Amino acid sequence: MRSMKKTTEFLRVRKHPLFRVLTPVLFSAAIITLFAAAQFPTYAAQTTVTTSLDSTPPPSGNGYYAETGTQLGGIVRNGLISACGNKKTLPFLADVVSGRRYDTYTYTAPAAGCVTVTLSASDPSALYSAAYNGTFHPTGVLIEYLADNGSTVPGSIRYSFDVTAGQQYTVAVSELLVGGGRGVSYTLTVNGPDAVFNVPPATRPRADFDGDGRSDVSVFRPADGNWYLNNSTNGFSAMHWG
């Protein structure tokens, strides 16, 4: 009998106009609250690629795409290493000889910050690296220039440059002399700014009766004319309606 009574009471609640109005509201509020609390994973514009400078394009990966080809001319290594916060002036062309092999890696910055490029090669004297705003122009290697390593030193070379959120940039690895870097193996690491994407929380979720930013469970019982609230912070309470 008690079960039948509860079933009858529930059916009466379902027929009540407020039930039909509040049910989708409360359901939507619960979904909004759960979604707002969710935090998406951190995405870092960081890649490490090990390959060789040859006619085979490097593999593209998560967050970047790669290309290969030959360029016209090269950049003078003036001994100045580009660094974040201190933009290097545009260097000169070393020559306008065609046929230099290059690999390029194009990214989109998820946030503003500093990008650090590290290049380790089996023959450090055979390769150099430069970065560009947007895409690389193989027939105009100074167009959209951002940064370069500045000199050739034993071991790894490293340089850095600043980017803005959403900025597309390209890192190029080129042979220093035409034919001098063909087949040279290298490891390129590009470490950029991190970005955490959060869904902004609602200023006041629906059905938030105690003001803590979270929706509360509520049920109306027409048998006694009361709203029963299970507040997420203030706990259980009841309020007479009508």
MDAnalysis code that builds the backbone (N, CA, C; Angstrom):
import MDAnalysis as mda
import numpy as np

u = mda.Universe.empty(726, n_residues=242, atom_resindex=np.repeat(np.arange(242), 3), trajectory=True)
u.add_TopologyAttr("name", ["N", "CA", "C"] * 242)
u.add_TopologyAttr("resid", np.arange(1, 243))
u.add_TopologyAttr("resname", ["MET", "ARG", "SER", "MET", "LYS", "LYS", "THR", "THR", "GLU", "PHE", "LEU", "ARG", "VAL", "ARG", "LYS", "HIS", "PRO", "LEU", "PHE", "ARG", "VAL", "LEU", "THR", "PRO", "VAL", "LEU", "PHE", "SER", "ALA", "ALA", "ILE", "ILE", "THR", "LEU", "PHE", "ALA", "ALA", "ALA", "GLN", "PHE", "PRO", "THR", "TYR", "ALA", "ALA", "GLN", "THR", "THR", "VAL", "THR", "THR", "SER", "LEU", "ASP", "SER", "THR", "PRO", "PRO", "PRO", "SER", "GLY", "ASN", "GLY", "TYR", "TYR", "ALA", "GLU", "THR", "GLY", "THR", "GLN", "LEU", "GLY", "GLY", "ILE", "VAL", "ARG", "ASN", "GLY", "LEU", "ILE", "SER", "ALA", "CYS", "GLY", "ASN", "LYS", "LYS", "THR", "LEU", "PRO", "PHE", "LEU", "ALA", "ASP", "VAL", "VAL", "SER", "GLY", "ARG", "ARG", "TYR", "ASP", "THR", "TYR", "THR", "TYR", "THR", "ALA", "PRO", "ALA", "ALA", "GLY", "CYS", "VAL", "THR", "VAL", "THR", "LEU", "SER", "ALA", "SER", "ASP", "PRO", "SER", "ALA", "LEU", "TYR", "SER", "ALA", "ALA", "TYR", "ASN", "GLY", "THR", "PHE", "HIS", "PRO", "THR", "GLY", "VAL", "LEU", "ILE", "GLU", "TYR", "LEU", "ALA", "ASP", "ASN", "GLY", "SER", "THR", "VAL", "PRO", "GLY", "SER", "ILE", "ARG", "TYR", "SER", "PHE", "ASP", "VAL", "THR", "ALA", "GLY", "GLN", "GLN", "TYR", "THR", "VAL", "ALA", "VAL", "SER", "GLU", "LEU", "LEU", "VAL", "GLY", "GLY", "GLY", "ARG", "GLY", "VAL", "SER", "TYR", "THR", "LEU", "THR", "VAL", "ASN", "GLY", "PRO", "ASP", "ALA", "VAL", "PHE", "ASN", "VAL", "PRO", "PRO", "ALA", "THR", "ARG", "PRO", "ARG", "ALA", "ASP", "PHE", "ASP", "GLY", "ASP", "GLY", "ARG", "SER", "ASP", "VAL", "SER", "VAL", "PHE", "ARG", "PRO", "ALA", "ASP", "GLY", "ASN", "TRP", "TYR", "LEU", "ASN", "ASN", "SER", "THR", "ASN", "GLY", "PHE", "SER", "ALA", "MET", "HIS", "TRP", "GLY"])
u.atoms.positions = np.array([
    [0.836, -1.208, 0.000],
    [0.000, 0.000, 0.000],
    [0.870, 1.258, 0.000],
    [1.954, 1.198, 0.804],
    [2.827, 2.362, 0.862],
    [3.447, 2.631, -0.505],
    [3.851, 1.562, -1.228],
    [4.445, 1.715, -2.555],
    [3.442, 2.318, -3.527],
    [2.202, 1.868, -3.464],
    [1.179, 2.412, -4.355],
    [0.928, 3.881, -4.050],
    [0.953, 4.227, -2.758],
    [0.728, 5.609, -2.358],
    [1.827, 6.514, -2.908],
    [3.096, 6.031, -2.821],
    [4.210, 6.827, -3.338],
    [4.112, 6.984, -4.845],
    [3.714, 5.905, -5.528],
    [3.566, 5.976, -6.983],
    [2.494, 6.968, -7.374],
    [1.355, 6.920, -6.665],
    [0.264, 7.855, -6.941],
    [0.700, 9.286, -6.696],
    [1.461, 9.483, -5.605],
    [1.927, 10.821, -5.271],
    [2.885, 11.334, -6.331],
    [3.774, 10.437, -6.814],
    [4.732, 10.839, -7.849],
    [4.017, 11.234, -9.141],
    [2.977, 10.471, -9.488],
    [2.213, 10.793, -10.688],
    [1.521, 12.136, -10.548],
    [1.034, 12.437, -9.347],
    [0.412, 13.735, -9.106],
    [1.440, 14.856, -9.263],
    [2.678, 14.606, -8.781],
    [3.738, 15.608, -8.922],
    [4.047, 15.851, -10.388],
    [4.106, 14.759, -11.168],
    [4.434, 14.882, -12.585],
    [3.387, 15.696, -13.340],
    [2.142, 15.601, -12.897],
    [1.091, 16.344, -13.569],
    [1.053, 17.809, -13.162],
    [1.743, 18.144, -12.090],
    [1.712, 19.520, -11.619],
    [2.451, 20.410, -12.624],
    [1.910, 21.600, -12.938],
    [2.561, 22.489, -13.927],
    [3.987, 22.857, -13.560],
    [4.264, 23.048, -12.264],
    [5.615, 23.415, -11.858],
    [6.615, 22.311, -12.138],
    [6.163, 21.062, -12.067],
    [7.057, 19.934, -12.347],
    [7.536, 19.999, -13.795],
    [6.588, 20.254, -14.703],
    [6.951, 20.302, -16.111],
    [7.846, 21.489, -16.417],
    [7.698, 22.574, -15.657],
    [8.525, 23.757, -15.888],
    [9.907, 23.602, -15.284],
    [9.963, 23.095, -14.049],
    [11.221, 23.067, -13.311],
    [12.117, 21.905, -13.682],
    [11.553, 20.784, -14.136],
    [12.393, 19.624, -14.441],
    [13.459, 19.940, -15.480],
    [13.107, 20.493, -16.647],
    [14.182, 20.818, -17.594],
    [15.125, 21.890, -17.089],
    [14.619, 22.811, -16.263],
    [15.475, 23.851, -15.709],
    [16.524, 23.255, -14.797],
    [16.073, 22.382, -13.887],
    [17.004, 21.757, -12.949],
    [17.990, 20.856, -13.658],
    [17.501, 20.123, -14.670],
    [18.392, 19.242, -15.415],
    [19.462, 20.051, -16.143],
    [19.056, 21.153, -16.773],
    [20.009, 22.002, -17.485],
    [21.008, 22.620, -16.523],
    [20.526, 23.018, -15.346],
    [21.422, 23.617, -14.357],
    [22.471, 22.626, -13.890],
    [22.055, 21.378, -13.724],
    [23.008, 20.351, -13.298],
    [24.072, 20.121, -14.360],
    [23.657, 20.082, -15.619],
    [24.610, 19.886, -16.707],
    [25.583, 21.057, -16.790],
    [25.052, 22.283, -16.674],
    [25.900, 23.470, -16.733],
    [26.934, 23.445, -15.623],
    [26.514, 23.073, -14.415],
    [27.422, 23.052, -13.276],
    [28.531, 22.032, -13.476],
    [28.170, 20.832, -13.937],
    [29.180, 19.800, -14.159],
    [30.148, 20.220, -15.246],
    [29.642, 20.830, -16.327],
    [30.491, 21.237, -17.429],
    [31.415, 22.370, -17.015],
    [30.898, 23.292, -16.220],
    [31.705, 24.422, -15.782],
    [32.831, 23.980, -14.867],
    [32.606, 22.884, -14.128],
    [33.631, 22.409, -13.207],
    [34.722, 21.625, -13.917],
    [34.455, 21.213, -15.137],
    [35.424, 20.399, -15.866],
    [36.575, 21.268, -16.350],
    [37.785, 20.724, -16.268],
    [38.955, 21.431, -16.771],
    [39.598, 20.585, -17.857],
    [39.814, 21.177, -19.014],
    [40.404, 20.447, -20.110],
    [41.909, 20.297, -19.879],
    [42.532, 19.272, -20.484],
    [43.958, 19.048, -20.257],
    [44.809, 20.203, -20.759],
    [45.989, 20.326, -20.165],
    [46.947, 21.315, -20.610],
    [47.525, 20.900, -21.959],
    [47.593, 21.838, -22.888],
    [48.218, 21.591, -24.171],
    [49.488, 22.409, -24.256],
    [50.613, 21.755, -24.453],
    [51.880, 22.448, -24.603],
    [52.334, 22.327, -26.046],
    [52.736, 23.464, -26.647],
    [53.247, 23.435, -28.015],
    [54.680, 22.941, -27.960],
    [54.849, 21.679, -27.598],
    [56.183, 21.109, -27.455],
    [56.298, 19.854, -28.306],
    [57.313, 19.806, -29.125],
    [57.537, 18.636, -29.960],
    [59.019, 18.313, -29.982],
    [59.318, 17.058, -30.161],
    [60.688, 16.617, -30.389],
    [60.667, 15.695, -31.596],
    [61.415, 16.074, -32.625],
    [61.457, 15.315, -33.869],
    [62.900, 14.911, -34.149],
    [63.116, 13.656, -34.439],
    [64.424, 13.161, -34.858],
    [64.305, 12.651, -36.286],
    [65.095, 13.243, -37.172],
    [64.998, 12.908, -38.591],
    [66.311, 13.266, -39.265],
    [66.347, 13.207, -40.585],
    [67.512, 13.599, -41.373],
    [67.108, 14.646, -42.396],
    [68.035, 15.507, -42.756],
    [67.760, 16.530, -43.755],
    [67.967, 15.924, -45.141],
    [66.866, 15.583, -45.779],
    [66.922, 14.981, -47.104],
    [65.631, 15.301, -47.848],
    [65.406, 14.631, -48.960],
    [64.244, 14.940, -49.789],
    [62.942, 14.369, -49.245],
    [63.018, 13.564, -48.196],
    [61.813, 13.000, -47.588],
    [61.277, 13.969, -46.528],
    [60.023, 14.411, -46.627],
    [59.490, 15.339, -45.617],
    [59.480, 14.706, -44.233],
    [59.782, 15.478, -43.205],
    [59.656, 14.959, -41.843],
    [58.203, 14.627, -41.537],
    [57.962, 13.747, -40.583],
    [56.566, 13.437, -40.240],
    [55.890, 14.610, -39.540],
    [54.667, 14.905, -39.932],
    [53.875, 15.887, -39.187],
    [53.358, 15.222, -37.925],
    [53.036, 16.016, -36.917],
    [52.599, 15.469, -35.638],
    [51.477, 16.273, -35.041],
    [51.160, 15.957, -33.793],
    [50.093, 16.643, -33.083],
    [50.492, 18.085, -32.807],
    [49.779, 19.031, -33.421],
    [50.044, 20.441, -33.169],
    [50.954, 21.105, -34.187],
    [51.454, 20.389, -35.181],
    [52.320, 21.010, -36.176],
    [52.247, 20.220, -37.477],
    [52.650, 20.851, -38.574],
    [52.818, 20.127, -39.820],
    [54.194, 20.450, -40.388],
    [54.746, 19.479, -41.109],
    [56.126, 19.579, -41.581],
    [56.189, 19.527, -43.097],
    [57.194, 20.206, -43.651],
    [57.443, 20.217, -45.091],
    [58.948, 20.190, -45.338],
    [59.333, 19.909, -46.570],
    [60.740, 19.979, -46.970],
    [60.828, 20.587, -48.350],
    [62.024, 21.043, -48.722],
    [62.219, 21.643, -50.033],
    [63.600, 22.239, -50.128],
    [63.791, 23.107, -51.126],
    [65.059, 23.827, -51.272],
    [64.774, 25.318, -51.280],
    [65.712, 26.090, -50.768],
    [65.538, 27.525, -50.607],
    [66.573, 28.302, -51.396],
    [66.303, 29.586, -51.568],
    [67.201, 30.498, -52.258],
    [67.894, 31.368, -51.212],
    [69.205, 31.201, -51.079],
    [69.964, 32.014, -50.149],
    [69.937, 31.484, -48.728],
    [70.742, 32.113, -47.894],
    [70.822, 31.751, -46.485],
    [71.017, 32.983, -45.636],
    [70.954, 32.828, -44.311],
    [71.069, 33.944, -43.374],
    [72.490, 34.021, -42.821],
    [73.021, 35.225, -42.741],
    [74.335, 35.440, -42.139],
    [74.273, 35.129, -40.648],
    [75.205, 34.344, -40.174],
    [75.318, 34.083, -38.734],
    [76.215, 35.166, -38.145],
    [75.582, 36.111, -37.463],
    [76.324, 37.273, -36.955],
    [76.750, 37.135, -35.502],
    [76.593, 35.946, -34.953],
    [77.031, 35.707, -33.573],
    [76.036, 36.116, -32.520],
    [74.920, 36.699, -32.917],
    [73.896, 37.127, -31.966],
    [72.788, 36.071, -31.905],
    [72.560, 35.531, -30.731],
    [71.550, 34.486, -30.534],
    [70.231, 35.141, -30.115],
    [69.173, 34.850, -30.820],
    [67.863, 35.437, -30.502],
    [67.379, 34.941, -29.146],
    [66.745, 35.846, -28.394],
    [66.245, 35.495, -27.063],
    [64.930, 36.214, -26.807],
    [64.064, 35.584, -26.033],
    [62.778, 36.187, -25.670],
    [63.002, 37.488, -24.916],
    [62.155, 38.465, -25.202],
    [62.261, 39.753, -24.535],
    [63.292, 40.682, -25.135],
    [64.036, 40.203, -26.130],
    [65.074, 41.032, -26.746],
    [65.132, 40.676, -28.234],
    [64.190, 41.197, -28.996],
    [64.069, 40.841, -30.410],
    [65.322, 41.239, -31.180],
    [65.830, 40.295, -31.930],
    [67.035, 40.519, -32.723],
    [66.694, 41.279, -34.005],
    [67.589, 42.174, -34.400],
    [67.366, 42.898, -35.647],
    [67.546, 41.967, -36.838],
    [66.953, 42.344, -37.932],
    [66.978, 41.515, -39.129],
    [68.413, 41.344, -39.629],
    [68.871, 40.094, -39.753],
    [70.227, 39.872, -40.261],
    [70.288, 40.055, -41.782],
    [71.498, 39.903, -42.326],
    [71.686, 40.039, -43.765],
    [71.640, 38.668, -44.436],
    [71.500, 38.692, -45.754],
    [71.605, 37.473, -46.532],
    [73.073, 37.076, -46.646],
    [73.341, 35.786, -46.507],
    [74.701, 35.291, -46.691],
    [75.040, 35.224, -48.175],
    [74.061, 34.825, -48.997],
    [74.226, 34.751, -50.439],
    [72.850, 34.535, -51.054],
    [72.808, 34.412, -52.362],
    [71.547, 34.134, -53.052],
    [71.693, 32.858, -53.886],
    [72.461, 31.920, -53.377],
    [72.664, 30.639, -54.053],
    [71.430, 29.767, -53.823],
    [70.944, 29.138, -54.866],
    [69.765, 28.281, -54.747],
    [70.181, 26.847, -54.424],
    [69.217, 26.073, -53.949],
    [69.446, 24.650, -53.751],
    [69.687, 24.213, -52.321],
    [69.667, 25.126, -51.350],
    [69.830, 24.701, -49.961],
    [68.617, 23.867, -49.529],
    [68.865, 22.714, -48.962],
    [67.783, 21.863, -48.462],
    [67.304, 22.394, -47.113],
    [65.987, 22.363, -46.901],
    [65.423, 22.774, -45.615],
    [64.281, 21.841, -45.222],
    [64.016, 21.764, -43.927],
    [62.803, 21.192, -43.341],
    [62.124, 22.292, -42.551],
    [60.803, 22.351, -42.578],
    [60.077, 23.346, -41.789],
    [58.998, 22.685, -40.943],
    [58.710, 23.318, -39.812],
    [57.706, 22.854, -38.864],
    [56.848, 24.060, -38.491],
    [55.564, 23.982, -38.761],
    [54.666, 25.124, -38.555],
    [53.711, 24.831, -37.409],
    [53.602, 25.776, -36.479],
    [52.797, 25.650, -35.270],
    [51.810, 26.803, -35.169],
    [50.842, 26.643, -34.279],
    [49.987, 27.745, -33.839],
    [50.088, 27.826, -32.320],
    [50.504, 28.976, -31.825],
    [50.716, 29.137, -30.383],
    [49.390, 29.087, -29.630],
    [49.247, 28.218, -28.625],
    [48.009, 28.171, -27.851],
    [47.870, 29.322, -26.864],
    [48.985, 30.003, -26.587],
    [48.968, 31.114, -25.637],
    [50.170, 31.992, -25.909],
    [50.136, 33.185, -25.352],
    [51.283, 34.078, -25.477],
    [52.413, 33.581, -24.591],
    [53.644, 33.777, -25.046],
    [54.773, 33.360, -24.227],
    [56.032, 33.205, -25.044],
    [56.959, 32.456, -24.483],
    [58.281, 32.278, -25.068],
    [58.393, 30.896, -25.697],
    [58.889, 30.846, -26.919],
    [59.166, 29.586, -27.607],
    [60.678, 29.374, -27.632],
    [61.110, 28.194, -27.209],
    [62.531, 27.855, -27.215],
    [62.777, 26.738, -28.221],
    [63.755, 26.950, -29.083],
    [64.123, 25.972, -30.106],
    [65.498, 25.415, -29.779],
    [65.609, 24.092, -29.773],
    [66.881, 23.422, -29.535],
    [67.153, 22.473, -30.690],
    [68.332, 22.606, -31.287],
    [68.711, 21.777, -32.431],
    [70.013, 21.051, -32.121],
    [69.957, 19.721, -32.194],
    [71.148, 18.889, -32.019],
    [71.349, 18.101, -33.303],
    [72.541, 18.199, -33.897],
    [72.797, 17.554, -35.185],
    [74.030, 16.667, -35.096],
    [74.052, 15.647, -35.959],
    [75.233, 14.773, -36.012],
    [76.458, 15.537, -36.503],
    [76.219, 16.600, -37.267],
    [77.292, 17.513, -37.690],
    [76.801, 18.928, -37.429],
    [77.080, 19.497, -36.262],
    [76.546, 20.810, -35.900],
    [76.966, 21.925, -36.851],
    [78.096, 21.767, -37.533],
    [78.574, 22.821, -38.420],
    [77.863, 22.825, -39.763],
    [76.970, 21.828, -40.005],
    [76.336, 21.702, -41.315],
    [74.948, 22.329, -41.379],
    [74.318, 22.592, -40.217],
    [72.934, 23.060, -40.196],
    [72.799, 24.352, -39.398],
    [71.759, 25.098, -39.696],
    [71.360, 26.222, -38.854],
    [69.837, 26.262, -38.804],
    [69.287, 27.045, -37.881],
    [67.832, 27.122, -37.719],
    [67.397, 28.576, -37.593],
    [66.208, 28.853, -38.125],
    [65.603, 30.183, -38.006],
    [64.098, 30.021, -37.859],
    [63.464, 31.033, -37.290],
    [62.019, 31.002, -37.068],
    [61.370, 32.167, -37.803],
    [60.103, 31.950, -38.197],
    [59.390, 32.923, -39.018],
    [57.957, 33.099, -38.522],
    [57.464, 34.306, -38.676],
    [56.056, 34.578, -38.397],
    [55.215, 34.043, -39.555],
    [54.227, 33.213, -39.246],
    [53.424, 32.615, -40.303],
    [54.173, 31.466, -40.948],
    [54.281, 31.505, -42.275],
    [54.926, 30.420, -43.004],
    [56.295, 30.846, -43.522],
    [57.062, 29.862, -43.932],
    [58.404, 30.083, -44.460],
    [58.335, 30.327, -45.961],
    [59.098, 31.330, -46.442],
    [59.141, 31.662, -47.860],
    [60.501, 31.215, -48.406],
    [60.573, 30.104, -49.109],
    [61.871, 29.577, -49.545],
    [62.611, 30.462, -50.541],
    [61.902, 31.353, -51.229],
    [62.585, 32.259, -52.149],
    [62.832, 33.632, -51.526],
    [62.493, 33.794, -50.261],
    [62.724, 35.049, -49.540],
    [62.941, 34.746, -48.071],
    [64.133, 34.291, -47.718],
    [64.381, 33.748, -46.374],
    [64.426, 34.806, -45.286],
    [64.324, 36.084, -45.659],
    [64.243, 37.141, -44.648],
    [62.810, 37.629, -44.445],
    [61.886, 37.157, -45.274],
    [60.486, 37.576, -45.148],
    [59.886, 36.979, -43.872],
    [59.251, 37.804, -43.076],
    [58.602, 37.393, -41.820],
    [59.593, 36.763, -40.843],
    [60.843, 37.192, -40.914],
    [61.868, 36.675, -39.996],
    [61.521, 36.999, -38.545],
    [61.726, 36.019, -37.664],
    [61.517, 36.221, -36.226],
    [62.801, 36.070, -35.421],
    [63.558, 34.998, -35.677],
    [64.691, 34.693, -34.821],
    [65.587, 33.653, -35.497],
    [66.833, 33.528, -34.975],
    [67.715, 32.457, -35.443],
    [68.771, 32.175, -34.390],
    [69.538, 31.113, -34.616],
    [70.512, 30.696, -33.608],
    [71.779, 31.550, -33.618],
    [72.047, 32.269, -34.693],
    [73.118, 33.261, -34.706],
    [74.512, 32.756, -34.931],
    [74.819, 31.539, -34.503],
    [76.172, 31.021, -34.656],
    [76.151, 29.502, -34.593],
    [77.250, 28.906, -35.018],
    [77.394, 27.454, -34.950],
    [78.381, 27.115, -33.845],
    [77.932, 26.298, -32.904],
    [78.774, 25.912, -31.778],
    [78.716, 24.399, -31.626],
    [79.731, 23.792, -31.029],
    [79.676, 22.347, -30.803],
    [78.487, 21.975, -29.908],
    [77.892, 20.840, -30.173],
    [76.757, 20.387, -29.378],
    [75.462, 20.995, -29.863],
    [74.533, 21.215, -28.948],
    [73.214, 21.733, -29.304],
    [73.243, 23.241, -29.448],
    [72.438, 23.747, -30.366],
    [72.235, 25.184, -30.475],
    [70.836, 25.500, -29.971],
    [70.680, 26.672, -29.385],
    [69.397, 27.033, -28.784],
    [69.155, 28.519, -28.972],
    [67.909, 28.860, -29.263],
    [67.491, 30.252, -29.333],
    [66.015, 30.326, -28.971],
    [65.494, 31.537, -28.765],
    [64.100, 31.679, -28.344],
    [63.507, 32.962, -28.904],
    [62.183, 33.020, -28.887],
    [61.476, 34.193, -29.401],
    [60.084, 34.234, -28.790],
    [59.473, 35.409, -28.818],
    [58.149, 35.613, -28.229],
    [57.050, 35.404, -29.265],
    [55.905, 34.863, -28.806],
    [54.732, 34.704, -29.662],
    [53.505, 35.192, -28.913],
    [52.462, 35.462, -29.669],
    [51.178, 35.834, -29.083],
    [50.195, 34.681, -29.246],
    [49.131, 34.694, -28.470],
    [48.132, 33.625, -28.538],
    [47.515, 33.574, -29.930],
    [47.471, 32.392, -30.510],
    [46.893, 32.212, -31.827],
    [47.843, 32.490, -32.973],
    [49.056, 32.919, -32.677],
    [50.019, 33.242, -33.734],
    [50.549, 31.970, -34.390],
    [50.572, 31.957, -35.704],
    [51.208, 30.866, -36.435],
    [52.675, 31.209, -36.639],
    [53.545, 30.243, -36.411],
    [54.971, 30.460, -36.611],
    [55.597, 29.192, -37.167],
    [56.723, 29.365, -37.851],
    [57.398, 28.249, -38.503],
    [58.858, 28.217, -38.086],
    [59.337, 27.036, -37.748],
    [60.750, 26.813, -37.426],
    [61.375, 26.061, -38.594],
    [62.447, 26.622, -39.155],
    [63.135, 26.005, -40.290],
    [64.489, 25.472, -39.857],
    [64.852, 24.318, -40.408],
    [66.190, 23.742, -40.252],
    [66.782, 23.656, -41.656],
    [67.885, 24.353, -41.886],
    [68.473, 24.440, -43.224],
    [69.935, 24.052, -43.188],
    [70.436, 23.620, -44.337],
    [71.865, 23.343, -44.433],
    [72.605, 24.661, -44.610],
    [73.788, 24.742, -44.014],
    [74.545, 25.979, -44.040],
    [75.089, 26.268, -45.443],
    [75.597, 25.234, -46.093],
    [76.099, 25.351, -47.452],
    [75.342, 24.370, -48.338],
    [75.151, 24.737, -49.579],
    [74.410, 23.879, -50.493],
    [75.100, 22.517, -50.600],
    [74.351, 21.477, -50.265],
    [74.884, 20.127, -50.327],
    [75.657, 19.700, -49.100],
    [75.981, 20.643, -48.218],
    [76.807, 20.310, -47.062],
    [76.060, 19.664, -45.911],
    [74.711, 19.748, -45.950],
    [73.940, 19.171, -44.852],
    [73.059, 18.020, -45.258],
    [73.166, 17.592, -46.507],
    [72.318, 16.502, -46.988],
    [72.631, 15.220, -46.217],
    [71.596, 14.592, -45.691],
    [71.758, 13.344, -44.958],
    [72.170, 13.503, -43.514],
    [72.386, 14.730, -43.056],
    [72.761, 14.960, -41.656],
    [71.541, 14.711, -40.769],
    [71.695, 13.875, -39.759],
    [70.596, 13.604, -38.830],
    [70.560, 14.678, -37.747],
    [69.352, 14.970, -37.271],
    [69.221, 15.995, -36.240],
    [67.998, 15.706, -35.369],
    [68.003, 16.304, -34.192],
    [66.850, 16.278, -33.288],
    [66.451, 17.715, -33.008],
    [65.204, 18.026, -33.319],
    [64.675, 19.370, -33.105],
    [63.633, 19.328, -32.002],
    [63.819, 20.170, -30.992],
    [62.834, 20.287, -29.907],
    [62.316, 21.718, -29.876],
    [61.011, 21.856, -29.980],
    [60.353, 23.168, -29.908],
    [59.464, 23.166, -28.680],
    [59.784, 24.031, -27.745],
    [59.067, 24.082, -26.476],
    [58.393, 25.443, -26.360],
    [57.055, 25.452, -26.452],
    [56.321, 26.709, -26.434],
    [55.491, 26.888, -25.186],
    [54.720, 27.975, -25.143],
    [53.906, 28.263, -23.961],
    [52.773, 27.271, -23.803],
    [52.408, 27.000, -22.556],
    [51.281, 26.132, -22.240],
    [50.006, 26.957, -22.203],
    [48.876, 26.274, -22.384],
    [47.567, 26.921, -22.269],
    [46.600, 25.956, -21.641],
    [45.905, 26.398, -20.584],
    [44.847, 25.608, -19.963],
    [43.520, 26.250, -20.334],
    [42.658, 25.479, -20.977],
    [41.380, 25.997, -21.432],
    [40.304, 25.603, -20.422],
    [39.739, 26.572, -19.749],
    [38.671, 26.317, -18.786],
    [37.357, 26.880, -19.300],
    [36.288, 26.143, -19.101],
    [34.971, 26.689, -19.402],
    [34.621, 27.691, -18.309],
    [34.361, 28.946, -18.641],
    [34.069, 29.921, -17.587],
    [32.789, 29.565, -16.852],
    [32.824, 29.525, -15.534],
    [31.628, 29.162, -14.783],
    [30.538, 30.219, -14.908],
    [29.301, 29.759, -14.818],
    [28.178, 30.696, -14.841],
    [28.234, 31.581, -13.606],
    [27.813, 32.847, -13.748],
    [27.866, 33.760, -12.611],
    [26.914, 33.309, -11.499],
    [25.787, 32.727, -11.879],
    [24.862, 32.189, -10.884],
    [24.068, 31.070, -11.547],
    [24.424, 29.811, -11.288],
    [23.698, 28.703, -11.920],
    [22.234, 28.714, -11.525],
    [21.413, 28.174, -12.409],
    [20.000, 28.044, -12.089],
    [19.828, 27.079, -10.927],
    [18.769, 27.324, -10.151],
    [18.427, 26.502, -8.983],
    [19.538, 26.495, -7.941],
    [20.294, 27.593, -7.871],
    [21.291, 27.748, -6.806],
    [20.632, 28.550, -5.686],
    [20.071, 27.832, -4.701],
    [19.289, 28.487, -3.654],
    [20.135, 28.998, -2.492],
    [21.368, 28.490, -2.353],
    [22.179, 28.940, -1.217],
    [23.381, 29.782, -1.653],
    [23.434, 30.135, -2.945],
    [24.427, 31.085, -3.418],
    [25.859, 30.616, -3.423],
    [26.094, 29.299, -3.527],
    [27.469, 28.799, -3.522],
    [27.988, 28.493, -4.920],
    [27.223, 28.883, -5.951],
    [27.665, 28.654, -7.313],
    [27.360, 27.280, -7.854],
    [26.593, 26.465, -7.116],
    [26.224, 25.118, -7.572],
    [24.714, 24.941, -7.497],
    [24.170, 24.226, -8.474],
    [22.730, 23.980, -8.482],
    [22.351, 23.020, -7.360],
    [21.160, 23.225, -6.797],
    [20.690, 22.403, -5.688],
    [19.510, 21.540, -6.129],
    [19.429, 20.378, -5.522],
    [18.326, 19.461, -5.816],
    [17.087, 19.927, -5.071],
    [15.949, 19.975, -5.783],
    [14.702, 20.412, -5.142],
    [13.537, 19.585, -5.675],
    [12.588, 19.316, -4.787],
    [11.407, 18.529, -5.142],
    [10.179, 19.194, -4.529],
    [9.101, 19.289, -5.311],
    [7.840, 19.827, -4.802],
    [6.871, 18.671, -4.539],
    [6.287, 18.650, -3.335],
    [5.308, 17.616, -2.974],
    [3.943, 18.284, -2.830],
    [3.078, 18.081, -3.812],
    [1.761, 18.738, -3.743],
    [0.910, 18.227, -2.592],
    [1.226, 17.046, -2.038],
    [0.433, 16.498, -0.934],
    [0.421, 17.435, 0.264],
    [1.582, 18.069, 0.527],
    [1.643, 19.005, 1.655],
    [1.975, 20.428, 1.217],
    [2.160, 20.634, -0.125],
    [2.396, 21.981, -0.629],
    [3.758, 22.529, -0.287],
    [4.753, 21.652, -0.111],
    [6.087, 22.094, 0.296],
    [7.120, 21.828, -0.803],
    [8.091, 22.753, -0.898],
    [9.312, 22.508, -1.666],
    [10.366, 21.981, -0.705],
    [11.006, 20.878, -1.041],
    [12.085, 20.314, -0.233],
    [13.396, 20.525, -0.982],
    [14.319, 21.204, -0.304],
    [15.590, 21.596, -0.932],
    [16.745, 20.869, -0.261],
    [17.602, 20.288, -1.089],
    [18.848, 19.699, -0.591],
    [19.983, 20.592, -1.077],
    [20.279, 21.650, -0.304],
    [21.283, 22.627, -0.699],
    [22.681, 22.037, -0.601],
    [23.526, 22.347, -1.597],
    [24.872, 21.777, -1.632],
    [25.746, 22.279, -0.492],
    [25.440, 23.484, 0.042],
    [26.222, 24.015, 1.165],
    [25.411, 24.074, 2.456],
    [24.186, 24.582, 2.374],
    [23.388, 24.803, 3.584],
    [22.570, 23.594, 4.011],
    [22.628, 22.505, 3.245],
    [21.941, 21.288, 3.648],
    [20.447, 21.311, 3.353],
    [19.721, 20.459, 4.068],
    [18.299, 20.248, 3.798],
    [17.451, 21.368, 4.399],
    [16.402, 21.739, 3.630],
    [15.427, 22.710, 4.144],
    [14.119, 22.502, 3.406],
    [13.057, 23.055, 3.956],
    [11.733, 22.935, 3.338],
    [11.069, 24.308, 3.325],
    [10.262, 24.536, 2.294],
    [9.583, 25.818, 2.147],
    [8.187, 25.570, 1.624],
    [7.210, 26.150, 2.330],
    [5.806, 25.958, 1.915],
    [5.503, 26.820, 0.705],
    [4.789, 26.254, -0.264],
    [4.470, 26.951, -1.511],
    [2.945, 27.149, -1.583],
    [2.529, 28.393, -1.680],
    [1.113, 28.689, -1.857],
    [0.325, 28.616, -0.568],
])
